[in-house]
Amino acid sequence: MLRVILSVILFLFLMTSFAQQKDVFSELDKAINKEWYYVQIKEQRIDSLKSLLQQKTFIHNQKEQYQLYRRIADEYTVYVFDSAMCYYRKAIDMAYNVNNPASIAQTLSNYGHLLVSVGYYKEAIDTLNKVDIEQLKGEDIQEYYSYKVRAYYDLADYIKDDFYSPQYRQIANAYVDSVSKYAVEGTIKPVLTKALYYLVNWKPDSSSFYFKYAYDNLSPDLHQQAVIHSSLGFIDVEEGRRNSGIEHLVNSAIADIKTVTKEATSLRVLSRYLYQDGEVQKAYKYVQQAKKDADFFGSKQRILEVSEIFPAIEGAKLIEEERKKETAFKYAWIVSLLIVGVLLFLIIVYRQLFNLRKIWISITKSNKELKVLNTQLNEANRIKEKYIGHFFNTSSGYINKLEEISKALNKLLSSNNPVKLKTVLKKINPRKEREQLFHNFDEVFLSLFPDFIKEVDSFILPENKYVLKSGQLLNTELRILALIRLGIIDNETIAQVLDVSINTIYTYKTKAKNKSDLSAEDFFKRLNDIKTVV
């Protein structure tokens, strides 16, 4: 009797859980169907702000323009990456124009956060390191340090090795302490940062405690609710509470849709878990939405993250469709004597083949696009390397020939017409040709590394920053560093290219290194980390 009662209770519990989960998926589907409405409201806000920029009141008021740029950038931050980037840069430029250090610091901080969220970790850290912390006040300080926490945690997760990742996590952990140090009482950011710390260091109970405390006691906005639900969902699934975890992820996705957050990860993670549970149709529906959001947002990292799971889910859907086709064939054989059955069978097969063809075309197109993109990237790199090598070989050979001709003509001065020979010699000027070679090299190099001087200045002492003469692209010292960045590290080769002695090369390299407080190894590592423009 007791066994029967327990069985009934268990059955009722499972039915209740199933009904609740069905309800949350229903709410998610409603939110997706209503997405156009939330997007429309977002676009209206953005258009309203942009229209203010055209009004006379704001055109001649740079401070007001700065505020509008900031507000537009904030609207775009989780919506359209390129637009957010554009308006943050405009806001930064305007902050410099009005010479407002506090605005510069705050905008650089927010811009760094944007770069972190799209996976531009080096650029994000460089940007955050430029922030003058003394200009930040109140909650802005804790926000700044929380961005650094996120940057180093995400960078560690991106690298996923046993050497650098622990170092980056250690740096992030130190910044967690900074967030706590500058915490403003009653604000949510320090609590969420602490929760993230325990999540990364995998103390799920502590992490859940802080996330739930923030949710219940600190009135998170809708975007923060999405973050909390997403994190709790991950914890619950990993801890074996799969139904609860799925429900959290669904609630996170709903909040993301209502806030028009296109850079979100909840739908992608939810799709992966549904795929693992064998719910292929749901997984495919939601991963399609995640892919659409990632494409709209425009971040390569988000597109890549969705692309990692999309083919698997799409393939599973393909297999499921094939299984349906096999089932249809079996039932069609049974009812093949019935005309109606045959007609229904043909219709089903036709539709399935049509859908399968569309899916296959989509997969083939995606693969072709990836191959084309990889080919273009490889070609670009090869062209740059070959062009620079060809440039030096041709130009150096030309100058050497000029020098040989000059020597040969000097020997002919004793011939019948020395006056004419001297006239010819005056027209040949190897020094001028070599200067032109250097100028051409400077132009080509700076087209590949437009921020080279700025990047070098970033890791030398402020008082030692390079100041070039008018019309000068690179001086000898910077030119030596440029050659090293291109992989030409042999001092004798550099000396031959620049037409100076090896001792001169040693002197310039030592002088450049001494401008920084870095060790020689770190100095040249930072130099080689400077990126080219693809």
MARDREN-532026 format. One record per residue (C-alpha): y, x, z; residue in one letter. Coordinates in pm, whole numbers, plus 32768, in hexadecimal, padded with zeros to 4 digits. Each point is the difference from the previous one (the first is absolute). Example, Ala and Ser with C-alpha at 12.3 -4.5 7.8 and 13.67 -1.06 7.14 Angstrom:
2
7E3E84CE830CA815880897FBES
# end
This chain:
534
800080008000M80EF811A805EL7FB180B07EB8R805E7EC87F3CV814C7FDE80BAI8057816F7FBEL7FAA7FD67E90S80E67ED37FE5V811D80BB80ACI7FD3812C7F19L7FFD7F1D7ECEF81407F51806DL80A881528043F7FA580837EA5L80787EC07F59M814B801480BET8032816D7F98S7FB27FAB7E97F80F87EE08002A811380D88099Q7FCB81167EFFQ80027F017EE9K814F7F7F8081D80A4815A8001V7F8D80437E9BF808B7EAE7F9FS815080658097E7FF481497F41L7FBD7F4D7EB8D81247F168045K80E3812A8043A7F9580A77EBAI80417EBF7F3EN81597FEB809FK8053816F7FC5E80F47FA77EEAW80D57F478100Y801F812880ECY804A80E87EDAV810E7F127F88Q80AD80098153I7FEA817C8004K8095801A7EA1E81187F12805BQ805E80DA812AR7FFE81387F27I80C97F5B7EE9D80FD7F878100S802E81618088L801C80937EA2K81067F007F9FS80D3806C812AL800981607F6EL80BB7F777ED2Q81117F5780CCQ815280AB8013K7FF37FFC817BT7ED980EF7FFAF803D80CB7EC2I811780CB80A3H7F6C8005815DN7EFE81178018Q7F9C7FAA8165K7FAD7E9C7F9AE7F4980827ECBQ7F3080E280DFY7F9C7EDA80DCQ7F9E7F337ECEL7F33811E7F6FY7F4E8020814FR7FB57E8D8013R7F807FF37E98I7F288134803DA7F717F5F813AD7FA97EC67F38E7F4C80D27EFBY7F4D80E780F8T7EB57F428009V80427F447EBCY804F80EB7EDDV7FE081768040F80D780807EDED811F7F148052S7FF280568172A800C81717FA8M81297FCA7F17C80D37F4180FCY7FAF80E98120Y807D81207F2BR813B7F3F7FB0K80307FB88172A7FCC81708056I80FD806C7EF8D80FA7F00807CM7FCD806E8169A805681637F97Y812E7F807F3EN808F7F538132V7F9E812F80D4N7F4E7F328109N7EFD80DF80ADP7F647EDC80BDA7FCA7F3B7EBES7F7481337F52I7F07803B8119A7F927E968018Q7FD67FD67E87T7F4181477FD9L7F1C7F8E811AS7FB57EB47F57N7FD780A97EAFY7F0380ED809AG7F407ED48085H7FF37F6D7EA1L7F7581467F75L7EF680068111V7F907E9F7FB0S7FBC805B7E92V7F51814A8044G811A80F47FA9Y7FB180C2813CY80A5814F7FB2K813C7F597F7EE7FFF7F15812CA7FDF811980FDI810A80CF7F4CD80EA7ED38006T7FC07FB3816FL8039816D8057N815D7FE67F67K80657EF180F6V810480678101D7F5C7F658132I813F801A80CEE809A7EF97F1BQ7EF17EFF8052L80317F0F8120K7F267F1080C6G7EDF7F6A7F40E804A80D87ECED7F83813680B9I7EB17F65805DQ7FE37F777E9DE803C815E7F75Y7EF1809F80D4Y7F117EE27FB3S802F804B7E8CY7F9E81698042K7ECF7F8A80C0V7F987F297ED9R804681197F06A7F21810080AAY7EEB7F098057Y7FF77F827E98D800A81637F78L7EDA806180DFA7F3F7ECD7F8CD805180517E95Y7F8481698015I7EC97FB280CFK7F9381658042D7F9D80C38137D811F80F87FF6F814D7F5F7FA7Y7FBC7E9B806FS7FD880598173P814580C87FEEQ80BE7EDB7F6BY7F707F118101R806F80EC8114Q816180007F72I7FFA7E847FECA7F857FE88168N812A80D08070A80ED7F127F4EY7F587EDC80B1V8083809A8141D815B80137F62S7FF37E8C7FB0V7FA87FBA816BS811480E98078K810D7F477F3EY7F697EA6802AA80F47EE1802DV7F847F108109E7F7C7EB97F78G7FD9807B7E98T7EBA7FEC7F43I7FFC81497F40K7F9380E38123P7EE17F138053V7F8A7FF17E96L8017817B7FE6T7F2D80278139K7F047F0B7F70A7FF580CB7EC0L7FC8813F80C9Y7ECC7F6B80A7Y7F897F727EB4L801281507F4BV7F5B80B48124N7F007EE48007W802A7F688156K7FD47E9A7F87P801D7F548152D814C80A88050S80817FC57EA0S7FA47E8E800DS80AA7FDE8152F814C80847F7DY7FF27F377EBDF7FB57EBE80BEK810C804B8103Y8101802E7EE9A7F917EBD7F59Y80047F2E813FD8132808C80B1N80F680A57F0EL803C7EED7EFCS7F9C80C07EC5P80967F8C7EB8D7F1B7F877EEBL7FDD81597F62H7FA8809C8150Q7F047EE8803BQ7F5C80617EB7A7FE2816A8075V7F6E7F968150I7F027F117F64H7F9981067F01S7FC58108810DS7F457F1280E7L7F2F7F907ED8G7F9681657FB4F7FAB8040816EI7F357EBF8026D7F36803F7EC4V7FB581688062E7F9C7F8B815DE7F0E7EFE7F75G80DC7ECC8030R80007FB77E8CR80667E908003N8128804680E4S8061812D7F2CG7FF47F387EBDI80D97EF2809FE810481028069H800980917EA0L802C7EA57F6AV81257FBC80ECN809381517FA3S7FE67FB07E8DA80A77EAD8037I812280A780B6A801F81017EE7D80167EED7EFBI81087F4280C4K80D1813E8027T7FC6805B7E91V7F67814D8068T7F6E808E7EC0K7FA281548092E7F127F6780FEA7E958068802ET7F6F7ECD80AES7F827F4F7EC8L7F60813E7F7FR7F4E8044814BV7F9B7E92801EL7F6E800C7EA0S7F3281328059R7F6B7F5A8136Y7FB57EBF7F41L7F5980CF7EF2Y7F2C80AD8109Q7FA07EA98088D7F907F937EA6G811B7F067FCEE804A80857EA5V80CA7ED77F7DQ80F380088124K8012817A7FF1A804F7FF87E8CY810A7EF38028K80B580BE8113Y7FDE815A7F64V809D7F727EC3Q81287F8F80D3Q800C815780A7A7FFD80AA7EAAK81177F1F7F83K80D280508135D7FC181777FDDA80617FFC7E90D813B7F3B8051F806480E7811EF7FD5812B7F1CG7F7A810580F1S7EF880E47F65K7F5780248153Q7FD77E87802ER7F857FD97E99I7F0581188036L7F857F6A8148E7FBB7EB27F58V7F6480AF7ED3S7F0480A880E5E7F617EB48060I805E7F1B7EDDF7EF180807F0DP7EEF7FD78108A80627E98804CI80327FB47E90E7EAA80977FB8G7F627F318116A809D7EC97F6DK7F7380657EAEL7EA380228097I80267EB180AFE80677F5F7EBAE7ED0809A7F58E7F217F738111R809B7EAD7FCAK7FB680217E8FK7E9380508049E7FE97ED280E3T809C7F2A7EF3A7EFC80787F07F7EE67FA180EDK80877EA4803CY80477FD87E8EA7E92804C7FAEW7F927EF280F3I80E47EF97F68V7FF0808A7E9CS7F5B7EBB7F8CL81387F43805EL811D80147F07I81057FDD810CV7F64811E80C0G800580E07ECEV816F7FB27FBEL805F80488167L7F3C81437FF3F80B780737EC4L81527FAD8097I7FB280C3813DI7F81812C7F3CV81317FFF7F1CY80F17FF48124R7F49811080BBQ7FF580E37ECFL81727FC67FC9F804E8057816BN7F1C812F7FF5L80AB807B7EC4R81587FDE80A2K7F8A80C18131I7F62810F7F28W813B80207F2CI80CD8021813FS7F1B81148083I800180B97EB1T817A7FEA7FE5K802F80868162S7F1781267FBAN80B480547EBBK81537FF580ACE7F8480EA8111L7F7680F57EFDK81477FFA7F3CV80C9803B813DL7F2781288066N801680957EA3T817A7FE07FFEQ801F80A78152L7F1D81227F99N80BC802D7EBAE814F800480B0A7F8E811380EBN7F6980CE7EE6R813C7FDE7F2CI80DF8072811DK7F268131804BE7FD8805F7E93K81747FD17FB7Y806E80E28118I7F03810D7F9FG80627FEB7E95H81718010805DF7FDA814680BFF7F1380A67F08N80DC7FB47ED4T814D804F80A2S7F89814280A7S7F6280767EBAG81437FB87F4AY80CF80C980F4I7F0C81267FF3N801A80007E85K817A80078018L7FED812A80E8E7F1480B87F10E80E97FBA7EDBI8127807C80CBS7F4C8148804DK7F96802D7E95A81607FC87F80L808D80FC80F4N7F1D81047F66K80967FB37EAEL815F8059806DL7FCB81557F69S7FBC7F647EADS80EB7FD87EDBN80C97ED78081N8027800B817DP81307F1B7FFDV7F377EE27F72K7EE4804180F0L80EC7FEF8128K80857EB57F81T7E9D7F777FF4V7FB78082815CL812C7F4D8092K7F737EB67F8AK7EBD803880C0I80317FB78172N7EB67FF780C5P80B67FBC8146R80A17EC87F74K7EB37F8D7F6EE7F5780338151R81137F3980AFE7FC97EE97F05Q7E8B8013804AL80477FD88173F80E77EDA7FBEH7EF97F547F27N7EFA8041810BF80E57F6A810AD80357EC67F31E7E8C7FCE7FBBV7F9D80488167F81037F118094L7F917EF27F0ES7EA6801F809BL807F80338164F81567F50800DP800D800B817DD7F8C8169801DF813F808A809DI801C7ED880EEK7E9380288067E802B8176803FV813B7FBA80CBD7F367F0D80D5S7F2A81138099F810581118028I810D8016810AL81357F297FB8P80EC81287FFDE7F2980AB7EF9N7FFD7EE97F00K802A80717E99Y815A7FE37F63V800480417E89L812180727F2AK80A17F137F09S7F1E7FD17ED2G7EDE80AE80ACQ7EB67F43800FL7F3380FD80C7L80598154808CN7F0F81277FFCT7F777FAF815AE7FB97E957FA8L7F71806D7EAFR7F0380DE80B3I7F9E7EDA80DEL7FE37F257EC8A7F1180F77F5DL7F2F800A813FI7FF57E828002R7F7C800D7E9AL7EE480E08076G808E81507F92I7FCD80C68142I7FCA81627F80D813880CA8055N7FDB80E37ED2E7FEC7ED47F15T81337F6080A1I80BB814A7FE5A7FAD801A7E8DQ806C7E9A7FBCV814C802680B9L803C81677F8BD8029808D815FV7F4080F780D3S7ED87FA380DAI80C8806F8131N810E7F087F9FT7EFB7EEB7FF8I7F858064815DY81687FFF807DT80507EA67F74Y7EBA7F698082K8040808D815CT81687F857FF6K7F927EA17F9CA7EF07FF2810CK80F38077810EN80E37ED87FB9K7EFA7F2380A4S7F6E8003815DD7EA67FC07F6DL7EF281077FECS7FC880A27EADA7EC17F377FCFE80A47EB4805AD813480537F30F7F3B80367EC0F7F1E7ED7804FK81337F1F8016R807D80997EBCL7EBA7FB17F4DN7FFF7E9D808ED81377FA97F34I7F927EF97F05K80507FE87E8FT80707EC47F50V7EDC7F577F4FV
# end
